[in-house]
Structure formats: C-alpha cells, structure tokens
Amino acid sequence: MNNLKIGIIGAGYVGTTTAIVFAKYGYTVTVMDINEDKIKNLNNSKLPFYEEGLEELLQAFLFNNRLSFTTNITKGIHECDILFLTVGTPSTEDGNADLTYVEDAARNIGRFMNDYKTIVIKSTVPIGTGERIKHVIKEEMIKRNQSIPFDLVSNPEFLREGKALYDALYPERIVIGCDTDNAREIMRNLYKNVETTFLYTTIKEAEMIKYASNAFLATKISFMNELARLCEKKGVNVNKIAAGMGMDKRIGPDFLQAGIGYGGSCFPKDIKAVLALAADCEVSMNILQAVSYVNETQVEWFMEKVKQVVGNLSNKRIAILGLTFKPQTDDIREAPSLRVIDFLLKNNVSISAYDPQGAEHVKKIYPSITYSLTPLDALKDADAVFILTEWNEILEIDWQGAKFLVSRPLIFDGRNALDSSKLLQLGYHYFGVGL
C-alpha cells in the first residue's frame, strides 16, 4: 500500500477513471464533486457513464475503502497530498475552451489549502492555463493572508473512450509538464510502478501536446474522408488505399478508416479550441480549418448519396443501427448519428433506431423516433439500413435472415464495417464510404 493520498476534483469520465486506476495502484483516493446526485450514485457503485471493466473495480475499491467520493471539497483538499483537476472544459460560443470549472476548482484550492500540495491539471486546457491557475490560487490565498507553497503540473490524459481502463493502466506515454525539480520528483514517484515512456516538458509544452495530438488524429480522419469522396468518383476502394498507406511506418494504419465523420467529447471541441487560440494569436491554421470543414460536411455528403439511391425520402422508414460516436461507450456528444437523425426528420422520415448503450441518451433529444431493444427489431419494414456505429451486436447480425425483415435490401454503411462482398452475395445493395 502507498501512504500518498490523492484527491481528484471532478467526478466525470476522466476523473472517475483516473481515480479507479490510482486506487488499483494502491493509493488512497478521494474524488470531489459538487453534484450530489453523481456522488451518491458513485458511492453506490453506479457509474455516470458506460466504460467496460470500470464498474467492477469501482465496487471493489469502495468495498476496501481505497476509494471514496464526497461533496466536501474542503475536507478533501485538506487531507490529500496531490490534487488532480479533472473538470470539464466545454467549448464557448466562439470555440474557446471554457475554463470556468477549472478556475472554480483552483479558487477552492486557494481558499482551503492548508499545507504544501502538488496540483496537477489533467483537464484539457489551452496553453497558458497553468500560469493562469497559479495566479488564481495565489490570489485566493492572499485574501486570507496566507502564502502556502505549491507546485503546479500539467499531466494531460490520453484516454480513448471505450478503452479508457486499458489506456490508463497501460499508457503509451506519460507527459509531465512542470517547472521545479520537486514537482518532477513527486510525479516520478507517483508513477513509479508504471512501465511506459515518460516525457518531461514545461507546463505550456504539455498543454499543447494534448491539443496537437488530437488535432493530428482528427486530421488523419478528415483526410481519409475527403479522399473517399475522390475514390468514389474514380471507382477505387478507399479501404485498399488505406491498407497500402498504413504499411508505411511513417504513416501507420491507425485512424485511416473512412466513414461518416468523427465525434465525441474531444476531437470537435479541441480543434475548435486550437483554431480559437490561433485566431487570438493571429496565426492562420488552414489545415485544421479544412479538417473541421470536411467533418462538418461529411454527413451532408453521405446523405446526398442516400437521396440519389433512395429518391424521395418522405414517408420512408429508415433503420439506424448505432447511435454513439464510437462503440464501447454511451457517449453521444457530437455523434454523427444526431446529424443524420436531424436530416431524416426534416425530410419526414420514420426512424427506428438501435444502440446497446446510447439509446436512452438520444431519446432525451429525439423522443419521437422508435427505439428498438434488438437490431433485428429495428430492421422490420425498413426501406434502408444505416450503419452508424460498429458495435459487435450490429456486425454479428444474421444478414441472411434479416433480409426477410426489411422492405428493401439497402444498406448504407457509414463505417465501412460490414463485408460488402457477402452482403452483395445475399442480394443486398450495399453502399459504403469511398467504396
């Protein structure tokens, strides 16, 4: 067991995952949040999101008192040695990262800090936020005539939704931005049992690494989606192109899958933040602007293809299989499915939808459409089938039997996830992205 006590401010996706993993490392972890319902549920072993493998560990560490959740921010700050900030940084109307929650957490630290703390920003924040947070903390201490030493560290997270537990336990790299030898030693000791590559940088460099990483991955996706449009015009298979490109070690095979576009809580928000930061600095970032534009128009491009095949969509019945922005998560933030649903409803389409984790969230936005408990139920009497998330439950459908359920054997695969040759043999008309 480790005597080090870790406090985490923010019981969201990153905060809860980070807490569970540190508890698994043997630390005593306290998670703080002002949302009473969320804290109550977490203390009853109920996660506010779906992530495979986390709930079992949550139950185990609550049982052995290695992990606790509280709304008592003061007590949590007093008792912990290292404080992680894992609050949200949503986009403002102009695309900048909203640092309201980060600054609120910093103010609480400044108000209640009783002795030296290492304060670690894990939230995704723009360059310069570290200096801003230092100032906020010191400002609060001045108000109470205190001058308590602390170190600030930037330790960005690189968690993939759906694989967050694995990524946290077996990280490809750990980036630590700090300004003092003391902070570096504390962070080195914190991660002493983690086998990975460590990169020590300045705070500003660590802040930028997170944004740059997500921006580059999104660039690969949009590049392939734009290339897919050209591939369709020239009659070549974008999947074959991606396979050939991925064999080049300088490029690699990941994030080369053409599809209906990226979504989620990170890529859209982070690209907006980088573009807003660049605009503030009067720096043109034409590549990232194009990345964003391609993603914003990908659903429109996809739906134009649907209209060319189906014709007038009015009074048609469409089955949507997959609602979350990716499989193995219940996250629907910026999911392409939402834009597809919006387009279809505006065209007077009847929709039946299936998703094993995201349906309840989408139902709050679009209560009028039909939500099915199984993929096959969603297919009944469908004039066309859309594949928008590559869940195993969807990929493993008995498509031979399903053919007797649909009104027309039309499949529009927005993820290029199905075997087109097998579907064509079964008598389906199959349309992918760039195929």
N, C-alpha and C positions, 0 to 999 in steps of 0.2 A: 504493500500500500504506500501511496505517496501522501505526505503531510500537506502538500501545497493545496490551497483552496482556491478554486476557480469560480468566478462569478460571470454570468453571461446576461447582458441586458438586451432583451428582445427574444421572445419565445416563438419566433416564426420558423420558417423552414431551415434557414441556416443556423439559427441559434439553437434550436432543439436538436438538430443533427450533430452539431459541434459538441453540445453538452453530453449527449449519449456516448459519443466516441471518447471524449475525455474521461468519462466515468469508466468506460471499458479499459482505458489506460491505467486505471487505478486511482484517479484523482477524486476528491470530493467536490461536487459541482452544484452550484446554486443558480437557478435560472430566474431572472426577474422580469416581470412584465406588468403593465398597469391594467391589462384586460383580465378582469376577474373570472369571467366565464372560461377563457382559454386556460388560465392557471388551474381552475377547478377541474377541468377535463383532463389536463395533463397529469395532475395528481391522482386522477382515477384511471391512468394509463390509456387515455384516449388522445390520439394524435389529431391535430387540426388539419392534417393533410395525409395523403397516402404515399408511403415510401416503403417498399418491400424490405422486411427484416428489422425495421426500426421499432415497431410496437413491442415485439418480444423482448428486445433489450431494454426498452423503457420500463416494462413491467419488472424485469429482473433487478435493475438498478434502483428503482423506487423501493423495492422489497428489502434490499440490503442497505438502504439509507445512504447510498453513494451519490444519489441524485435527488434534488428537491426543486420544487417550483414555488415561487412566492410573489405576492404583490408588495411585500415590504422592502422597498428599494433601499431605504436607509440601513436596515439590518444587513441586507445582502452586501452592500458596499463596505460596511464596517468589517464584516467577517472574512472577506475574500482578499487574497494576495494579488491575483491577476484579474482584471476586469475586461471582458470582451464586449465590444459594441457590435451587435448583430441586428440592428433595427433596419427597417426598410428605407430605401431611398428612391421613391417613385419619381416619375417624370412630372415636371411642371408643364404648364401650357406652352412654354417656349422651348421645351425639350431639356432644360437643365435638370440636374438631379436635385430633388427636394431634400435638403439637409435638416429639415425641421426636427425629425425624430432623433437624428444623430446629435444635434445641438441640445435637445432636451435631455438626452442621456448624459451629455457632458456637463450640463448645468447641475444635474443631480449629483454627479461625482464631485464637482467642485463644492457643492453645499454640504455633502455628508462625509467626504473622505476624512478619515481620522489618522491615518499614517501613510507611509510610502506605498504607492500602488504602481504596478505596471499596467498601463491602459492600452488595450490592443483594438484597433479598428479593423473589423473583419467585414463590415458593410462595404459595398462597392461605392466609392466616393471619388469625386474629381481631384485632380492634382491641386495641392494646396490646402486640402481639408484638414490635414494633420496640424498644420500651423494654426488654422482657424480654431480647431478644437482645443489646442493648448491655451490659446488666448481666452476662450470661454471658461475653461476650468479655473485658470488663474484669476479671472475677473470675479468669479463666484467666491473664491477663497478670500479675495481682498475685501469683499462685502462683509465677511465675518472675521476680518482681521487675522487671517491665517496665511501661512506660507509653508505648505507641506510639499515636500519634493515628490515628483512623479516622473516616470518615463512614458513617452508615447511611442507606439509601434504600429506600423501598418503590416497586416498579415492577411492578405486577400484570400478569399476562398475560391476554389476551382471545382465546385461540386456539380456534377451532372444530375439533373432531376431524373429519377428512375434508377440511378446508380450511385446515389449520394453516400450511402453507407460504405460501399466498396471504395469510393474515391477518398472518403475521409480516413478510412483505416489504412489504405494503401496509396497514398498520394504520389503522383508522378514527380511533383516537386513541391517544396515549401519555400515561399518567398517571404522574407522578413526585412522590412524596412525600418531602420532605427538610427538614432543619432548618437547613442552612447554605448560604451563597452559594457556597461552594467545591464542595459536592456538586452543587448545581444547575448550575454551570458545567461540571463534569465530565460530567454526564449529558446536558446540552445538546450538548456536543462529541461525545459518544458517538453520538448520533442525528442528527448534523448533516446527513447526506445523506438522511434520511428525510423525505419530504413528507407531513405529516399535521398534525392539530391537537394541540397539547401543552397539558396541564393540570398546573400545579404546585400541590401541596397540602401539607398537613402529612402526616407518616407515617401517623397514625391515619386521616385522611380517605382516603388512598389505599387503606389496608387495607379500609375499609368500602365503597369504591366497587366493588371486585371482588365482594364478597358481595351488595351491593344490586343490582348488575346481573344476576347470575344469579338472584337471588330474584325479580326483576321478570319476567324472561323465563319462568321456571317458572310464575309467576302467570298469565301470558297463556295458557300451555298448559292449565293446570288449569281456568281459566275457560271456555275453549272446550270442554274435555272434559265439564265439568259442564253447560254449555249444550247440548251434543249430546244429553245424556240427555233434556232437556226438549224439544228439537227432535223427537226420535223420537216422544215422546208426542203432540205436536201435529201431526205429519205434515209438517214442513218440513225443508228441506235445509240442514244446518249450513254446508256449503261456500258456499252462496249468502249466508248470513248473514255469514260471514267475509269474503267478497268485498265486501259492502256496508260492513262495518265498516272494512276495510282501506283504503277510499278516503278515509277521514277522516285527514288528515295528522297529527292529534293521536294517532291510534291506530297507523296504519301496518299493512301487510299481513303482516309477519313474525311468526312464532310464533302464528298464529291457526289452525293446522291441527289439527282434532280428530283424535284417534287413540287408541291403546291405552295411552298414557302416556309420560312421559319417563324416561330412564335415563342411563347414562353415569357418568363419574367426578366430574362437577362438581355438577349440579343437586341430586341427592339428598343428597350429602354437605354441600354448602354451606348448604342450607336447614336441615338438622339443626344445623349449627354456629351459624347465626343464631338459631334457636329456643333452643338451649342457652345462648347468650350472653345472650339476652333473659331467660331464666329466672334466670340468675345475677344479673341486674340487676333482677329482679322487675318486668319490663315484659311486658305481655300483647301478643302478636302474633297476633291471631285470624285475620287474613287468611292469613298464612303457614301457620298450623296447618291451615286449610282447604285450602290449596294442596297440602300434604303428604297430607292425608286423601284428597282426590279422586284423587291419583295412586296412592296405595296401594290404592284400591278399584276403579280403572278396569279392571284385568284381570278381577277378580271380576265386575264388571258385564258386561263383554264375554262372558265365559264363560257367564253366565246366559242371554244371548241365544242363544249356540250351543246350549245344552241345550234351549231352547224349540223350536228348529228341528229339531235332530238327534234329540232324545229321549234315550233311554238311551245313554250314550257307551261303555259296557263292550263290549270286543271290536271297537270301531270302529277304522278306520285313518285317521289324520289326517296330511296333508302340511303341514309348516311351511316356508314359504318366507321366509327371512330370520331370522337369529339375533342379529346385532349390534344395539346400541341405535339405530344410525343407519347409513346407507350410507357407503361410502368409508373405513371404519375396521374394524379387527378387534377392537374393544373390546366386550366383553360385560358389563362391570360394570353392575349394576343394570338389565340389559336386560329389558324386559317378557317377552321370549321365555322366559326362565328360569322365570318365574312361571307362564306358560302350560304349559310342559312339566311342571312340578311338578304342576299341577292335572290335566293329562291322565293322567299316570302313576298318580296316586292314584285315577283313575276307570277304570283298567285299559284304557287306550287304547294301540294300537300306533302309533308315530310314525315317520314318515320325514321327514328334515329336509335342507334345503339352504341353504348360505350360502357365498359365494365366499371369505370371509376368516375368518369366526368359527367354523367347524365344529370345527376342531381344539381350540379352547379349550373349547367346550361339551362336546365328547367326554370331556374330563377330569372333568367334573361328572356327565354322564349318558352313561356308556359303553354302556348297554343299548339305546339307540334306534338306528335306522338312519340313516346319513349318506350322502347321495347326491352324486355328482360333478356332476350337472346338475339343473336344475329339473325337467325332464321325467321323469327317473328317480324323483324324489321323488313325483311325481304318480300313479304307477302304482297302480291299485286303491284310490285314496283315497276315503273316504266324504265327506270335506270338505277344503277347502284353506284354510289360514290365511296371509294376507299380513301379516308382522310387521316387515319392513324393506323399504324401497322401492329395492332395488338395480336398476340398469338391466337386469341379466340376468333379473330377475324380471318387470319391467314389459314387457319385449320378448318375452315368451313367445308362441308361436303358440297362442292360446287356442282357436282353432277345431280345430286338430289335437289339442290337449291334452284336449279333451272325450272323445276316444275312449280315453284312458288312465285316466281316473278312474272309480270305481264310481258316484258320484253327482256331478252338476254343481253342487256347493255351494261358494261362495266367501265367506269371511268376511275382509273387507279391514280389517285393524286400522290401516291408514294412509290410507285413502281415496285410494289411489294409482292405482287402475285406473279405466278408463272404464266405469261401470256400464251405460250405455245400450248399448254394443257387446256387453258380456257377456250382457245380457238378450236381445239380438237373436240371440246364438249359442245361446241356450237354457239359460244358466246361471241359477241362483238366487243373487242377489248381496246381500250384507248388509255395509254399511259401518258407520261410526260417526256417528250423528246424521243419517242419510240416509233 
